[in-house]
Amino acid sequence: MKFIALLLPFILLACSSSQEKSLGTEVKFEENLTIGKDLKASRYSDIFFSAQPTMDDIKELKKQGFTHIVNLRAKNEYNEKEERDTIVKEGISYTIAPFKVNKPVSDKYLDYINRRVGKHRSKGKTLIHCSSGERVATWAGIHFFRDHKYSQDAALVIAKKIGLTKPELTKTLTDYTSKNAEEAPSQEDSEEDENN
């Protein structure tokens, strides 16, 4: 019996490794960085999250090893052509993927961004931006929840660290995580599975 009691923590640790991650698990996340000329950003590995960069920021980003910029703004929000032209002139790859506020986030949309980021990751750093950083924070929270298996609470904390404050975008994030959370089986279902 004493032997089982000694082994129990190791058994529980092994079981928890396949479950969702909490915020303290494996997060290599940095906040309050300055990139570009004077752009405030957060970072996870070689992916950075920010508000709208200036054209001067974009010119500096190239020198700092950025090879890909993902824009979550809609083309009609601002002078998107100026941004695109500056990015292309600097030799940086550009992806535009408008994040629609007050609309459910689809897996197809998330997959598209993942493919674009994945395609460019081996070449250098990626910046994902929107106007204020709120949509980027929402996307990042959903990404960490879905693709990195972070818990709903951890995904929300990460999004808030990146800059999520707006109630409507917080709702977008929590709606996605609630809808896609795996439900734990009930005690009866667990017992039934063990008996089969």
Backbone bond lengths (Angstrom), bond angles and torsions (degrees), N, CA, C in turn:
res aa  C-N    CA-C-N  psi(-1)  N-CA   C-N-CA  omega(-1)  CA-C   N-CA-C  phi
1 M - - - 1.444 - - 1.536 110.36 -
2 K 1.326 116.85 -41.70 1.459 121.68 178.76 1.529 110.25 -62.34
3 F 1.317 116.36 -37.52 1.463 122.32 179.24 1.529 110.55 -62.45
4 I 1.336 116.42 -42.36 1.470 121.18 178.86 1.523 109.99 -64.87
5 A 1.330 116.41 -41.81 1.467 119.85 178.81 1.531 111.19 -61.69
6 L 1.331 117.50 -36.35 1.461 120.88 177.96 1.522 111.86 -70.49
7 L 1.320 117.21 -34.01 1.458 121.31 -179.09 1.516 113.50 -79.69
8 L 1.324 118.19 -22.92 1.461 122.05 -174.39 1.530 113.71 -53.27
9 P 1.345 120.13 -46.57 1.470 118.52 178.84 1.527 112.88 -59.54
10 F 1.334 117.72 -37.14 1.462 120.53 179.65 1.523 111.38 -69.56
11 I 1.321 116.42 -37.46 1.466 121.15 177.89 1.523 109.36 -64.91
12 L 1.329 116.24 -45.67 1.466 120.07 179.52 1.522 111.33 -63.75
13 L 1.308 117.61 -39.40 1.462 121.72 178.29 1.520 110.81 -63.14
14 A 1.310 117.14 -42.70 1.467 121.14 178.68 1.514 110.62 -63.93
15 C 1.329 117.32 -40.87 1.462 121.02 179.94 1.527 111.01 -66.95
16 S 1.320 116.71 -38.32 1.467 119.56 -176.44 1.518 112.47 -71.02
17 S 1.326 118.46 -19.85 1.459 119.73 -177.66 1.515 112.31 -66.48
18 S 1.334 118.34 -23.17 1.456 119.97 179.66 1.524 111.39 -92.89
19 Q 1.329 117.57 -4.73 1.452 120.90 -179.62 1.519 109.67 -90.89
20 E 1.332 114.81 178.99 1.457 118.94 -178.19 1.522 111.26 -67.10
21 K 1.324 114.26 155.49 1.460 121.05 -175.48 1.516 110.49 -91.31
22 S 1.307 115.38 147.58 1.458 120.44 172.19 1.526 107.65 -92.84
23 L 1.312 116.82 175.18 1.464 120.16 -176.40 1.522 112.60 -60.45
24 G 1.326 117.90 -34.01 1.455 120.79 -177.50 1.507 114.10 -75.91
25 T 1.317 117.65 -5.66 1.451 121.41 -175.25 1.518 110.91 -90.55
26 E 1.303 117.33 109.57 1.457 122.49 167.35 1.530 115.51 60.79
27 V 1.324 120.09 24.05 1.458 120.95 178.71 1.522 109.37 -86.10
28 K 1.318 116.52 116.96 1.465 122.12 175.18 1.516 106.25 -106.88
29 F 1.313 115.32 67.46 1.447 122.73 -169.64 1.519 109.73 -113.27
30 E 1.339 117.11 131.56 1.459 121.97 178.42 1.521 109.30 -122.30
31 E 1.328 115.93 142.38 1.457 121.71 179.39 1.521 110.49 -116.84
32 N 1.337 114.84 166.58 1.472 122.73 171.96 1.522 113.46 56.09
33 L 1.305 116.37 41.97 1.459 120.89 175.21 1.523 109.03 -90.70
34 T 1.298 117.20 156.85 1.461 121.46 172.75 1.518 107.62 -114.34
35 I 1.332 115.06 124.83 1.467 121.54 177.04 1.521 107.70 -127.00
36 G 1.330 116.86 173.15 1.449 119.17 -177.53 1.516 109.10 62.73
37 K 1.319 115.94 -141.24 1.466 119.78 177.60 1.526 110.30 -83.39
38 D 1.346 115.91 -47.00 1.467 119.33 -179.24 1.528 110.30 -159.22
39 L 1.316 116.94 42.36 1.465 122.84 -176.00 1.522 110.13 -96.49
40 K 1.326 116.93 123.89 1.466 121.69 177.97 1.527 108.67 -79.40
41 A 1.333 116.35 135.05 1.458 120.20 -175.75 1.521 110.94 -147.78
42 S 1.320 114.65 163.30 1.455 123.40 169.32 1.524 106.21 -114.19
43 R 1.333 115.41 162.92 1.466 118.43 -174.56 1.524 110.79 -143.61
44 Y 1.320 114.56 139.50 1.462 122.17 168.33 1.521 105.49 -129.85
45 S 1.307 117.37 113.08 1.463 122.32 -177.72 1.527 108.44 58.85
46 D 1.333 117.54 -121.63 1.469 120.67 -179.41 1.526 112.00 -105.41
47 I 1.337 116.39 21.03 1.462 121.73 177.91 1.532 108.13 -114.60
48 F 1.328 115.40 129.04 1.456 122.43 -177.40 1.527 109.49 -114.97
49 F 1.333 116.29 148.73 1.460 122.99 -177.46 1.520 108.40 -125.72
50 S 1.352 117.02 132.98 1.468 118.77 -177.98 1.518 111.69 -156.85
51 A 1.343 113.23 176.06 1.458 122.07 168.61 1.539 107.69 -80.06
52 Q 1.297 115.90 -171.60 1.466 122.07 -177.47 1.533 112.35 -60.80
53 P 1.330 117.55 122.86 1.470 119.27 173.88 1.533 110.70 -78.29
54 T 1.316 116.77 150.42 1.461 120.54 172.96 1.533 107.77 -81.08
55 M 1.315 115.51 170.35 1.464 119.10 177.33 1.526 109.98 -65.75
56 D 1.320 117.38 -33.84 1.467 120.80 175.53 1.530 110.81 -65.46
57 D 1.344 116.81 -38.64 1.469 120.12 175.95 1.526 110.37 -59.37
58 I 1.321 115.97 -45.23 1.468 120.51 -177.23 1.526 110.81 -60.25
59 K 1.320 116.56 -42.11 1.476 119.78 178.98 1.526 111.44 -62.57
60 E 1.324 116.89 -37.22 1.464 120.78 178.40 1.532 111.59 -73.93
61 L 1.330 116.82 -33.59 1.467 120.18 -178.40 1.529 111.66 -58.29
62 K 1.309 116.02 -39.38 1.471 119.80 178.46 1.526 110.08 -58.32
63 K 1.319 117.04 -45.05 1.466 121.59 -179.84 1.530 111.75 -65.25
64 Q 1.334 116.44 -24.75 1.458 122.15 -177.25 1.538 112.97 -92.46
65 G 1.324 116.32 9.65 1.464 119.44 174.36 1.521 115.94 92.33
66 F 1.326 117.40 11.89 1.470 119.96 176.52 1.525 109.02 -81.34
67 T 1.315 115.68 130.98 1.463 120.64 -178.67 1.523 112.66 -121.19
68 H 1.350 116.84 -3.38 1.469 120.24 -177.05 1.523 109.33 -151.14
69 I 1.325 115.87 134.45 1.462 121.93 174.76 1.521 108.19 -125.00
70 V 1.332 115.58 129.31 1.464 122.34 176.01 1.523 106.99 -110.17
71 N 1.316 115.71 124.38 1.454 123.12 -177.97 1.526 108.64 -107.01
72 L 1.334 117.89 119.68 1.463 121.49 179.58 1.530 112.53 -94.75
73 R 1.330 117.73 7.45 1.459 121.33 178.89 1.523 110.79 -85.53
74 A 1.323 115.94 155.21 1.470 121.20 173.71 1.526 108.51 -78.67
75 K 1.320 116.11 148.07 1.471 120.71 -176.82 1.527 112.88 -59.60
76 N 1.332 117.31 -30.62 1.474 120.10 -175.25 1.525 113.25 -86.04
77 E 1.310 119.24 3.69 1.468 121.97 -178.95 1.525 112.77 -78.49
78 Y 1.313 117.75 -25.32 1.467 121.69 -171.66 1.520 106.86 -166.72
79 N 1.324 117.68 -170.60 1.460 121.49 -179.40 1.534 109.60 -81.56
80 E 1.318 115.18 78.86 1.463 121.32 -177.71 1.530 111.59 -65.29
81 K 1.328 116.44 -32.64 1.473 120.19 -179.55 1.533 110.94 -62.47
82 E 1.339 117.09 -40.28 1.466 120.61 178.48 1.535 110.13 -61.16
83 E 1.329 115.98 -44.37 1.467 119.22 178.61 1.520 110.81 -62.82
84 R 1.330 116.12 -49.19 1.471 120.49 -179.33 1.520 110.78 -57.63
85 D 1.331 117.08 -47.92 1.469 121.20 -178.34 1.531 111.47 -61.28
86 T 1.333 116.77 -41.87 1.471 120.60 179.50 1.527 110.86 -64.77
87 I 1.331 116.34 -44.45 1.467 121.07 -179.57 1.523 111.01 -62.39
88 V 1.324 116.21 -47.89 1.469 120.81 -179.17 1.529 110.40 -63.87
89 K 1.343 117.09 -41.34 1.467 121.29 179.08 1.529 110.93 -60.53
90 E 1.346 116.59 -35.10 1.469 121.13 179.15 1.531 112.28 -78.36
91 G 1.329 117.36 -4.99 1.467 120.49 179.37 1.521 113.23 79.46
92 I 1.320 116.44 25.14 1.465 122.12 178.34 1.524 108.26 -101.22
93 S 1.319 117.21 139.27 1.468 121.11 175.72 1.524 109.20 -72.88
94 Y 1.332 115.90 146.81 1.460 121.11 -173.42 1.519 110.37 -131.46
95 T 1.339 115.48 133.41 1.460 121.85 175.00 1.517 107.81 -128.93
96 I 1.325 116.28 130.70 1.460 119.51 172.64 1.524 107.32 -111.37
97 A 1.324 115.64 128.36 1.465 121.99 -177.65 1.528 108.02 -143.85
98 P 1.349 117.30 79.98 1.466 120.42 -174.63 1.529 113.32 -55.65
99 F 1.320 114.82 127.11 1.468 122.85 177.79 1.522 106.59 -92.82
100 K 1.317 116.95 117.25 1.462 121.31 -176.55 1.521 110.73 -87.68
101 V 1.335 115.48 119.29 1.463 121.97 178.57 1.529 108.67 -72.40
102 N 1.321 117.00 144.90 1.470 124.24 179.84 1.524 113.66 64.69
103 K 1.303 116.80 23.09 1.470 121.85 174.47 1.517 107.60 -125.48
104 P 1.326 117.47 145.42 1.470 118.57 176.04 1.531 110.31 -62.71
105 V 1.315 116.30 145.14 1.464 121.77 178.80 1.529 107.68 -88.13
106 S 1.316 116.15 128.15 1.468 120.15 -177.75 1.533 111.05 -94.70
107 D 1.309 115.15 152.81 1.460 120.17 175.26 1.529 110.56 -63.92
108 K 1.320 116.64 -31.87 1.474 120.52 178.17 1.535 110.27 -61.17
109 Y 1.333 116.31 -41.89 1.468 121.58 177.94 1.526 110.31 -64.63
110 L 1.325 116.89 -47.04 1.463 121.38 179.12 1.526 111.14 -61.20
111 D 1.324 116.52 -42.01 1.466 121.02 178.90 1.526 111.38 -62.41
112 Y 1.337 116.48 -39.87 1.464 120.45 179.73 1.540 110.39 -60.15
113 I 1.321 116.83 -48.71 1.468 119.66 179.94 1.527 110.18 -63.77
114 N 1.326 117.26 -43.24 1.469 120.43 178.36 1.529 111.91 -57.35
115 R 1.335 116.08 -43.51 1.479 119.74 179.49 1.520 110.93 -63.25
116 R 1.330 116.31 -43.84 1.463 120.56 -178.59 1.540 110.62 -65.29
117 V 1.326 116.82 -45.41 1.464 120.19 179.03 1.526 109.90 -65.27
118 G 1.318 116.73 -44.63 1.466 121.13 -179.85 1.518 112.47 -59.58
119 K 1.319 116.46 -38.56 1.467 121.62 -179.42 1.529 111.97 -62.38
120 H 1.325 116.63 -31.44 1.466 120.56 -173.72 1.526 114.53 -104.54
121 R 1.320 118.54 -7.59 1.473 120.68 -172.97 1.515 113.87 -60.92
122 S 1.298 117.67 -35.96 1.467 119.55 -178.06 1.531 112.13 -71.55
123 K 1.322 116.71 -13.58 1.471 120.91 -176.42 1.527 113.26 -91.34
124 G 1.343 117.41 -20.35 1.455 120.08 -178.34 1.511 111.94 157.54
125 K 1.315 115.91 -162.91 1.463 122.14 -176.29 1.525 111.59 -78.18
126 T 1.339 115.06 151.42 1.462 122.08 176.66 1.517 109.19 -118.83
127 L 1.328 116.55 138.18 1.458 122.94 172.03 1.517 107.87 -111.96
128 I 1.342 116.61 129.39 1.463 122.03 173.01 1.521 106.20 -113.09
129 H 1.345 116.89 124.92 1.466 119.74 -175.99 1.517 111.72 -137.92
130 C 1.328 114.70 162.72 1.464 122.74 167.59 1.528 105.80 -138.48
131 S 1.312 119.37 -153.94 1.470 118.91 -177.79 1.530 111.89 -76.87
132 S 1.341 116.78 -52.76 1.467 120.41 -176.12 1.528 113.19 -110.07
133 G 1.319 117.68 -11.32 1.459 122.24 -176.75 1.517 113.25 100.41
134 E 1.329 117.99 -5.97 1.473 121.90 -177.42 1.536 111.88 -69.88
135 R 1.328 117.34 -46.11 1.472 119.79 179.64 1.521 111.07 -67.56
136 V 1.333 115.91 -37.22 1.468 120.17 176.36 1.524 109.88 -60.99
137 A 1.332 116.29 -43.64 1.468 120.78 179.81 1.521 110.95 -63.04
138 T 1.326 116.65 -40.45 1.469 121.03 178.37 1.520 109.92 -64.22
139 W 1.337 116.12 -48.96 1.469 120.07 178.38 1.522 110.26 -57.30
140 A 1.321 117.53 -45.42 1.468 121.34 -177.10 1.524 111.05 -62.39
141 G 1.334 116.92 -43.09 1.465 119.67 177.72 1.515 111.72 -58.66
142 I 1.321 116.13 -45.33 1.470 120.61 178.33 1.528 110.37 -64.70
143 H 1.321 116.61 -41.43 1.468 121.14 179.40 1.529 111.35 -61.02
144 F 1.329 116.86 -47.23 1.469 119.38 179.44 1.526 111.17 -64.13
145 F 1.318 117.30 -37.20 1.468 121.43 177.92 1.534 110.77 -65.33
146 R 1.320 116.25 -52.22 1.465 120.60 -173.39 1.529 112.70 -76.96
147 D 1.320 117.00 -48.24 1.466 120.19 -169.39 1.518 114.61 -94.97
148 H 1.316 117.22 -20.34 1.469 120.55 179.10 1.524 112.12 -114.04
149 K 1.337 116.15 1.33 1.473 122.95 174.76 1.524 113.73 63.06
150 Y 1.332 116.82 34.21 1.451 119.35 173.67 1.522 109.56 -77.72
151 S 1.327 116.43 153.02 1.461 121.00 179.90 1.527 109.81 -66.54
152 Q 1.331 115.99 165.15 1.463 120.33 177.18 1.526 110.54 -58.43
153 D 1.317 116.94 -44.40 1.472 120.84 -179.36 1.521 111.18 -63.95
154 A 1.327 117.52 -44.09 1.466 121.03 -179.66 1.520 110.95 -64.58
155 A 1.330 117.37 -39.37 1.469 121.20 178.70 1.527 110.35 -61.84
156 L 1.318 116.72 -40.43 1.465 120.75 179.17 1.529 110.71 -67.98
157 V 1.323 117.67 -40.83 1.471 121.10 178.43 1.530 110.03 -61.99
158 I 1.329 117.20 -44.99 1.466 121.03 178.88 1.527 109.87 -60.27
159 A 1.342 116.69 -47.00 1.465 120.08 179.95 1.532 110.84 -58.88
160 K 1.323 117.12 -41.61 1.465 120.20 179.21 1.524 111.51 -67.68
161 K 1.334 117.71 -35.59 1.467 120.21 176.93 1.528 110.52 -64.50
162 I 1.324 116.64 -35.46 1.466 120.60 179.65 1.526 110.79 -74.13
163 G 1.339 117.11 -27.52 1.467 118.21 176.99 1.508 116.09 141.28
164 L 1.325 119.25 9.31 1.458 121.38 -178.80 1.528 110.48 -70.73
165 T 1.344 116.31 121.06 1.463 121.44 175.71 1.528 111.81 -133.78
166 K 1.311 118.01 -24.45 1.466 121.27 -173.42 1.528 111.43 -72.59
167 P 1.345 116.61 129.80 1.470 120.10 -179.11 1.523 113.95 -58.54
168 E 1.340 117.41 -39.16 1.473 119.03 -177.43 1.527 111.89 -67.33
169 L 1.338 117.41 -33.44 1.459 120.18 177.38 1.524 111.65 -80.19
170 T 1.320 116.47 -31.91 1.465 119.66 172.98 1.526 108.90 -60.91
171 K 1.338 116.01 -40.69 1.470 120.85 178.09 1.529 110.70 -64.50
172 T 1.324 117.46 -39.86 1.468 120.89 177.72 1.533 109.89 -58.31
173 L 1.329 116.05 -45.53 1.465 120.92 179.73 1.526 111.22 -65.03
174 T 1.329 116.99 -50.30 1.469 119.34 -176.73 1.521 112.05 -68.40
175 D 1.335 117.11 -31.96 1.472 119.45 175.25 1.527 110.09 -62.71
176 Y 1.340 116.61 -44.01 1.467 119.82 -179.55 1.532 110.63 -64.83
177 T 1.320 117.09 -48.31 1.463 119.53 -175.96 1.530 111.08 -67.45
178 S 1.332 117.50 -36.59 1.473 120.02 178.43 1.524 111.06 -67.40
179 K 1.314 115.79 -42.99 1.465 120.14 -178.75 1.533 111.45 -65.78
180 N 1.325 116.66 -33.00 1.463 120.67 -173.49 1.526 114.32 -105.27
181 A 1.325 116.64 5.87 1.472 119.40 177.96 1.519 108.97 -69.82
182 E 1.316 115.41 135.37 1.465 119.10 176.80 1.512 107.94 -75.92
183 E 1.295 114.59 128.73 1.455 118.39 177.80 1.512 109.31 -81.36
184 A 1.320 115.53 133.84 1.460 119.90 175.23 1.521 108.02 -70.38
185 P 1.315 118.42 141.70 1.459 119.48 178.53 1.527 110.39 -66.09
186 S 1.311 114.58 150.41 1.458 118.43 176.66 1.524 109.39 -69.89
187 Q 1.322 116.54 168.39 1.458 120.69 -179.52 1.527 110.06 -60.32
188 E 1.354 116.50 -39.40 1.461 120.24 -179.51 1.532 110.81 -63.74
189 D 1.340 116.47 -42.04 1.474 119.92 179.02 1.521 110.65 -63.71
190 S 1.332 117.53 -40.59 1.464 121.01 179.25 1.512 111.51 -62.31
191 E 1.338 115.67 -44.24 1.459 119.39 -179.70 1.507 111.20 -65.19
192 E 1.349 115.97 -38.25 1.461 120.65 179.90 1.516 110.57 -63.76
193 D 1.359 117.11 -43.09 1.464 121.33 179.37 1.520 110.91 -62.75
194 E 1.323 117.08 -39.88 1.457 120.81 -178.95 1.519 111.93 -67.72
195 N 1.316 116.51 -28.48 1.462 120.12 -178.27 1.528 112.19 -82.76
196 N 1.314 117.93 -14.02 1.481 120.61 -178.55 1.496 112.58 -92.04
